[in-house]
Amino acid sequence: MLVRTLLIFALAVAGCGKPAPSNRVARQPSAPVAPNDPKLAAYVGDWAGKDGVELSITRNADGSVTISLPPNVAWDSVVNNVRFDGPNLRYDLYMYYKGKEDFTTISNTVGDHPYSGVRNEVTLSNGDAPNTLKQRVVTKDVPQGVEAILRRNGGGG
């Protein structure tokens, strides 16, 4: 939740309130599964930030894992393109606004939320302390990214 809030704030500041139309995409299908890999064990668990659980990574019967985010009243989150890039677990995150407000402007004739459908590239890497992950979220409008440290729920460190 904290990372979503920070990312939306950073997008608003960097993009002056509107991402370029080319940064928004139609609703993406959900494909939140990463194939079996020995590196996955370090990522399995519920991971929390300052505002509670940010994401859950659960192991499936075939050894693969599924990434899920907690429900959010205002946003639907879609995870896809889960993969390893070296030691890091990466995925694309698309958030779709569920509200009914009309955001129609000259540059947004559709009227939906200006950040609905923006692709966010998420990278998870092992943290410096036990039971921690570093989470970095990057978009085209915020290439420097937003970073957070997540702690495994029930874990020490």
N, C-alpha and C positions, 0 to 999 in steps of 0.2 A: 504494500500500500504506500509506504514511504517513497519507494523508488518511482511508482506511478505518479505520485503527487509532484515529486521533484522534477521528473521528466516533463510533465505537462507545464510546470512553471518555467523550466529551462527553454522549452519550445516556444512558449509565449514571449519570453525575453529575447531570444535569439531570432525568432521569426517575426517579431513585431505583431504577434497575434494570428498569423496565418502561414501555414506551410505552403510551399509552391504546389500548385495542383498536381504536378508530376510525382510528388512524394506520396500521394494518396492512391490507394488501390481498392478495387472492388473486394468484397468480402472473400477472405481466403478460407480454404478448407482446413479443418483441424487435422494435424498429423503429429501428435505430441510424443511419438515413440522413437527412442534411440535404439539401434541394434545392439545386441550383446557385445560387450567389450570389457576386458578385465579392469579398465580404469573406472568403470561405472560404480563400483562398490564405494568409492570415496564420496560419491554424490548422492547416494540413496538416503532419504530421510525427509523430515519436514524442516524447512529452513525459515527462520524468523528474523525480521528486522526490528526496529524500535516499536513499530505499530502492530506487531503480531506476525503470524505466518505469512510469508511472501510467496513461497512456492513449496510444492511437495514433489519429490522424485521417488516413485515406487517401482520396485522390481516386479516384473511379470514372470509367469511360469516358464517362459522360454528364455529367460535371462535378460531380455531387453528391459528398458525402463520407460516409464511414462511420466512426463512433466505436466503438472497441473497447477493452476493458480486458484486461490480461494475465490468464491463468488463475490461479486461486487455489485452494489445496487445500481451504479451509474454506467458501468462498462462491462461488455462481454470481452473476454480475453481469448484469443486464438493462438495456440502454439503450433508451429510447424518447422520443418527443415532442421530437425534435431540432429546434431552431428558432433564429432570430435574434430578439433583443430589442434593437433599436437596433444598436449595434456589437458587442454581446456574443452569443456562441454559448451557448445554454442547452440542457439536456436533463434528463430525469428518470432517476434511477438507482435501481433496486430491487436489493437484495442478498438472496439466499436461502441460508440455512444448509444445508450438505450433511452435517453431522455426524449421528451417530445418538443423541446424548445426549437424555435426556428432561428437558425444562424445565417439566414440568407443575407449576402452582401454582394457587391459588384463582382468580387472575385470568387464568391461561393454561391453560385446560382442554385445549387442543389438544396441548400438550406440545412444540411446536417452539420454536426460538430466539426470544426476545422481540423481536429486531430484524429477523427474517426478514420481508421483504415491506414494510418501511417505505419510504415514498417519500422520496427525497433529491432536492432541486432543485440542480442543478449549473450554475454560471455560469462561463464562461471569458471573460476579457477580456485585451486586450493588456497585457503587463507594462511596467514603467518602463524596463527595459533591453532591448536587442535580443535576439531569440530567447528571450523569456520570456513566460509566460502567468500571469495570476492565476487561481487556481481557488478558488471559494467554494462550499461545500456547506452547504445549509440543510435542516433538517427541521422539522416542526411542534414537536417537543420541544426543538430547539436553534435558535430563530429568529435568534440572533446569528450563527450559522454558524461554520464552521471554514474557515480560509483557508490556502492554500499557494501558493508560487511554483514553477512548473514551468519547466524549461529544455528547449529543443529538443535532443534527442540529436544530438551532432555539431556543434551550433551554438555560437557564441561567446557572450559576454555574461556 
